[in-house]
Amino acid sequence: MKERIYLDNSATTRVDERVLEAMLPCFRENFGNASSVHLYGQEARAAVENARGSVADLLGAESREIVFTSGGTESDNSALWGVFRAGDRSGNHFITTKIEHPAVLATCKALEALGAEVTYVPVDASGRVEPRAIEDAIRKTTLLISVMHANNETGVIQPIEEIGTIAGKHGVLFHTDAVQSVGKIPVQVHDLHADLLSMSAHKIHGPKGVGVLYIRKGVRIAPFMTGGSHERKRRAGTENVPAIAGLGAAARLAGDRLSEMQTRVSALRDRLEQAALRIPGTRVNGQAPRLPHISNLSFDGLEGEAAVIALDLEGIAISTGSACTSGSLEPSHVLIAMGLRPEVVQGSLRFSLCYHNTEEEVDRALRKLDAVVQRLRALSKGRYSLPN
């Protein structure tokens, strides 16, 4: 068995041992229903509220502004559907970008089917949206602007502070999908001027199946999940106490590791890119300000999916883009929106690191990458040619 190297941390992360330790008592001793009034329930409720405070601290929010969900997708859906169905604002117009996660784009399409109007703002060649383009798209009927904080395929960071300021100036609600940015760079809801913000535990070494929707105090949205009065009547359903406790622990660890992400992990990303760029016909996609752990690289004359499979056989786990579209025959909508040629998009690979990764792992992965690229190019010789 080859010693495997995991470089797909934007898809998901390994659960930290300290996160697991925080979760285990909620399976064994504190297993009560957090809505029950007896001691078992009170202990479970304490675990939930402790986690809520930890997430609030990470985001610079108040505890009561934190709503636990099943993950980033539900949080995104809840934000958009919740505003649409709230009924306390006139209008039916949404603004988003062409590079959003499918959890936002697919929801926008569903809203359009019910009569909403959506403007999909383009991005420039670097993958960034121009704040002025967002402002120009605002109408009297605009309900919500939804722009991701950082892209999951390229890591490019959007000018969220400016966009949030624009939204506030026009009295429009502002949502940002911060699933990829939380725990990688400082994310403070007031600095971003966000009314709504989505995050997910499994991107920050927490468990799958739990996330957060931050709802600024005073913002009213219709609940996406209906039933009981859980989460201050904002999200019905018995709380997933073990996962929520794990999210709380992951949030605390993420806050402690922000400086390491900015220094050591960023240096690993740069080391990877510098070596990869020595392979002829290689380019970095999205060189605007980026998250410290993501590198999206294109290789001329390469079939991206074939490279992912070949590297996996060598013990290296990477991806061609979003895990949510894995298996799709469609090219990356993000790279297409950036204006990249189809053959460049086809030869793109995403590497995403975390604090577990080492220089030795990066160097070993690069040696395997070089060999795989050369081998696959040789197999496809005649179909592609490298630029002079």
N, C-alpha and C positions, 0 to 999 in steps of 0.2 A: 504494500500500500504506500503510495506517495504521501509525503507530508503536505497537507493541503494548505493553501493560502486563500483567505477570504478577502476580496477587494470589491465587494458589492454592498457596502454598508448603507447606500442610499435606498436599497430595496428593503433591507431590514438589518438589525444589529443583534449581536449575541447578548442574551440577558446577563447582566452583571451579577456576580455572586452575591453582592450585598443587596441587590434587588430581590434575588431569590430568597435570601434570608428574611427580608421584610415580608415576603408573601407567605412563607410557610406557616407561621402561626395562624393566619387567617383561614387556612385549610384544616388545621388541627385543633387549636384551642378557641380562637376567636371566630368561630364559624357561624355566628348568629346572623340573622337578618337585620340589617342596619336600621330598619324601620320598626323593629320590635322594641317594647318598652322594658323588657327584663334585662338582667345583667349581660347576657350573651349579646343581645341587640345593642346595648350601650357600648360594649367593647368594640363591636363591629363599627358602630357609628363613630367612635373615637378614631379608629383607623382611617375611616373615610375623611373625616374632617382634618386630621393631621396631614393627610396627603393633599387635601384641598389647599391648606395653608402653604405647603411646600411648592405647589405649582404656582400659586399666587405670588409667592416670593420670587420665583424664577422669572415671572412675566411682569413684575412690578404692578400687580393688580390687587384688588381686594378679594378676600376669600369668597364672598357671596357672589362675585362676578364669574366664578369658575363653575362650569357645568360639565360633568363627566358624561362621556359618550362611549360608543363602541370603537371609535377610532377616527382618523382624519377624514375618511369618506363621509361618515355620518355627520361629522362636524361641518364639513363643507355643505352638504345637503341641507342640514338644519338651518344654516345661516341664510341660504338663498330661498328655500321654501318658506322658512319662518318669516322673513321680511315680506315675501309675496303674499302670504296668507294672513298677515297680522291685521290688515284692514284699517290701520290707524294713519296711513299715509296715502295720498292720492297718487296715482301713476302706475305704470306697468313696464317701465323701461329699466334695463340693467346694462351696465358697462363692465366688460371684462377684456382679457387679452387673448390672442391666438395661441399662446403658449401655456395656458393653464393646465393643471392636472385634469384628467378625465372626470374626476369627482365634481369639478366645477363645470367643465364644458358639457358633459352629458346632462347635468342638471339644467343648464341653460337651454339646451335643446328641448328638454321636457317642458320647461316653462314656456318656451315659444309655442309648443303644441297646445298650450292652454291659453294662448292669447297674449303672452308677454312679448315685448320687443327687446332684442339684445343687440348691442353694438360690440363687435369683436375688434379691438384696437390692435393694429400690427406692431411689430417690434422692429428695431433696426438690425443691421448685420451683426452687431455684437450680442444681440439677444435682449436688449433693454427697451422698455417702452418709454416713450417721451411723455412726461407729465402734461405738457401742453396738449398733446393729442387726447389725453383723457379729459382734460377740461373742455376741449372743443366738442367732445361727444356728449356733454351733459345737456339734458333737456329739462323743461319744466316738469316732465313726467318721470324723471329718473328717480328710482327708488334706492338703488344700491350700486356701488362700485366694488368689484371684487378683483383684486390683483394679488398674485402670489408674492410672498416676500423674496423667495429665491427659487430658481428653477431646479426641479429634481433631476433633469438630464444634463444640464450644463453647469449648474451651480451659480449662474449669473444672478446677482442681487439687484432687485428692482428699486427705484427711487421712491420707496414707500412713504417716507416722511413727507415728501413733497405732495404725493398723491393724496395722502390723508389730509393734509392741510387744505388742498383744493376741494376735497369732498366736504370738509367742514365749512369752508367759506360759502359753499353753495347749498348747505343744509341737506346734503345727501349722505346716507349711511355708507360706511366704508368697512369692507371685510377683507382680510388678508389670510391666505393659506400659508401658515408659517411652519408647516410640517417638517420641511427640510432645514429650516434655519434655526429653530429652537434647539439650544444645546450646542450649536456650532459657532454662532456669533451672538452678541448680546441682543436680546429681544425684549424691549420694554414697551408695553402697549400704549403708554401715554406719549412716548417719544415718536411712535409710529402713527399716532392720532387714529388708532383703530377703534371702531365701535364693536367689531366682531373679529375673532382670531381663532384659527384652527391649529391644533397640534396633535401629535400622536406619540404614544409611549414607545412603540417598537422601533422608532427611529433614534431613540436616545438610550438604548440598552435596557429598555423596559419590556414588559410582556406585550404580546399581540392582543388585540381585542379590547383595547381601552384607549381613549383619547379625551380631548378637552375642546369645548367651545367656550371661549371667553366672550361674555356679553357685558358690555359696558353698562354700568349702573344707569338706569333711566331708559335704556333701549328695550323696547318690547318686541318680541317675535312670537309667532304662534308656535306651540310645541310640535316638533316633528314626530315624536313618539307620544301617544296619548294613552291614558289609563289612570294610574295612581298619581299621587301628589308628590312623587319623588323629585329631588333636585329643585325644590321651590316651585313645583308645578311646571318646570321647563323641560323635563325629560323623564317620562314615565318608565317604570321598570325597576325591579329589584337591583340594587347596586351590585356590581361585580367587585366585591370587597377585596379579594386577594389581588386582582389586577390593579385596582385603584391604589392599594397600598404599595404595589410594585412601582406604579407610576410616580407616586410621591417620592419614593427612594431614588428613582431614576432622575427626577427633577432636581433633587438635592445634589446628586453626583454630577449632573450636567452643569450646574452652576459652579461647582468646584473646579471643573475641567475646562472652563471656557478659555483660560489663558493657555492651556496645553494645546487646545485646538488651534489657536491663533499662532502658536510658535512651532511646536514639534510636528504636529500633523500637517500643518501648512508646508513645513520644510520637506516632509516626505512627499507631498503632492508635487512640489517643485522639482525634487530629485527625480521623481518618476517622469515628469514631462521633459526635463532636460535630456534625459537619456533616450526617451522615446523619440524625441525630435531628431536624434542622430540617424534614425531609420529614414532613408530617402522617401519622399512623398508623404510625409506626416505633417499634420497641422493640428492646432488646438482650436476647438470650436467654442466661441464665447469667451473673449479675453477681457470683458468688462470686469469691474469688481466682482469677485466670486466668493463663494463659500470656501473655507480652507481645505475641504476634504474631497472635492469632486474635480475630476479631469475628464473632459470629453474630447477624444482624439479621433481624427479621421486618417485612414491609411489608403492612399491611392492603390487601386488594383486589388482591393480586399473585399471579400464578402463577410460582413460583420457577423452574421449568425454562424457561419462556418468557423470563424475565428473563436467565437465564444465556446463552441463545442470542442474545438481542438485544444483550447487552453484548459477547458474543464478536464479533458483527458490527461492533461499534464499537471492537474491538481491546482489550477488557478481559477478562482471563481470571479467573473466579471459579468457585465451585461452590455446590451446594445442600447439601453435606455430604460424607460420606466418599467418596473416589474408589473405594473397594472395592465400593460399592453403586451406582455410577453406572449408569444405565440401568434400575434397579429401579423398579417402579411403587409399591413400598411406601413409606409416609412414614417419615421419620427415626425410628428406634426410640429414639434418644437424646432428642429433643424430646418424643416421646409419653410417655416415662418421666418427664419433668419435669412432666407434666400440662398441656402446652399444647394448646389447642383445635386440631382438625384444620385449620381454615382459617388459623390462625397458622403451623402447621408447613408448610403448603403454600406460604406466602409467605415462607419463610426462605431467606436467602443466607449463605454463609460467605466471609469475606474473610480471607486469611492472608498476612502480609507477611514480608519478610526484610531483611537488611542492604543488599541491592541497591536496594531501593525508596527513592524520594525524596519529599519534600513535593510537588514538582511533579506527580509521577505520581499521588499520592493525590488531589490537588486536581482533576486532569484526570479521573480515574476517577469522582470524586463528581459532577462536572458531567454526565458521561454517565449515571451512575446516576439522577440526578434526572430527566433527560429521559426515560429508559427507563421509570421507574416511572410517570411521568405519562402517557406514551403508552399503556402497557399497561393502566393503570387506565381510561383513556378507552375503550379497545377493549372492556373487560369491564364497562362501565357498565351498571347494571341487575342484574348478577349479585352485585355487592358494594356495600356502602356503608360509608364511613368512620365511626367513632364520633364523636359530638359532642365 
